[in-house]
Amino acid sequence: MSAEASGSGALERVVIAMSGGVDSSVAAACVTDGGFEAIGVTMNLSGATSRCCSLEDADDARSVASNLGIRFFVANYIEEFREEVIDRFADSYLRGRTPIPCVACNKRFKFDLLLARARVFGASRVATGHYARIDHDPETGLFRLLRARDHQKDQTYYLFQLDQEQLAQAWFPLGELTKAEVRARARALGLVTAEKPESQEICFVPDGNYKRVVEALRPEAREAAGDIVDLAGRVLGRHEGIHGYTVGQRRGLGLSSERPLFVVSLDALRNRVVVGGVEDLGSRSISVGEVSWVAGGPPEPPVRACVRVRSRHEGAPADLKPRPDGSVHVHFDDPVRAVAPGQAAVFYGGEKAEVVLGGGFIEGSLS
């Protein structure tokens, strides 16, 4: 692809989302090396106490932009991020769900809002440091979202909501690189982010204590004690709020039992944490709502897919049955353990299960 803008002789302009980490830093270098005019933008989302998208990260991104000789800007979206991501995160936990805010962040902020800003800059595309790939299918004329070459770093699980218009304007320069190659490139360029550690937690929960964050946002949650019960409804103990638990959890239950007990479900209506044995954690079928299809609609039935139900889940083979209301019934070949409502279920197709067909949010298990 030529870096020259059509008919003008000027370089094509690309906005690069710079988080202040090594991945987006090297992605920016890839853009400039391709002969494009890059404009770096850091999105300040959750303030100075965050481990991601903070003011300190903005300083690192600014340093990288200076090193690469590109223009750099900071865009402040703290208020929007709180309303659309952080508040919804807290409310989801109070409803007995396990939210995945990174999906909403990627769709709404890194693409909806950043693409709008890119158009103001006169840029044609937005590049990010995601480990993912995009190609164009000449037979259908559609763009496809593909898993990254480095499956250990692949981030397509968080990108399933991207549509055709967004994929047409997105660029993932790291899709063919491994993490080791990215670090080596950053060292060779002398970037300040070369050895910067990765953030493994949600950006606005830097210490991993989700319960404390929910209670800070929703103080009434501190008074939400209730019963811990078994599958027969027998009371085994007390909990201090269902927002402190998630399906599959074993530690921190405070129960004495002859066998290991796990959280099987969260009953928000009756304010109960339901526990059972490991054999009770499997789900053969689940309902998935708020479904997005990368191609704009579901494939022709029958639909076979590899379905990932959490970010580090390798995926399990399943049949997909789209329903008239837009939801999808997923029936696994074998039971899948610890499926948590609120998490994403992402559908992959193709010979090597590398093509993202779409995905949605888990509503619950089906009998």
Secondary structure, DSSP 4 states (H G I P E B T S, - for coil): ---BPTTT-SBPEEEEE--SSHHHHHHHHHHHHTT-EEEEEEEE-S-TT-SSSSHHHHHHHHHHHHHHT-EEEEEE-HHHHIIIIIHHHHHHHHTT----HHHHIIIIIIIIIHHHHHHHTT-SEEE---SEEEEE-TTT--EEEEE-SSTTT--GGG-TT--HHHHHTEE-TTTT--HHHHHHHHHHHT-TTTTPPPP-S-TT-TTS-HHHHHHHH-GGGGG--EEEEETT--EEEEES-GGG--TT--TT-----SS--EEEEEETTTTEEEEE-GGGSEEEEEEEEEEEETTSSPPSSSEEEEEESSTT---EEEEEEE-TTS-EEEEEEEEEE---TTSEEEEEETTTT-EEEEEEEEEEEE-
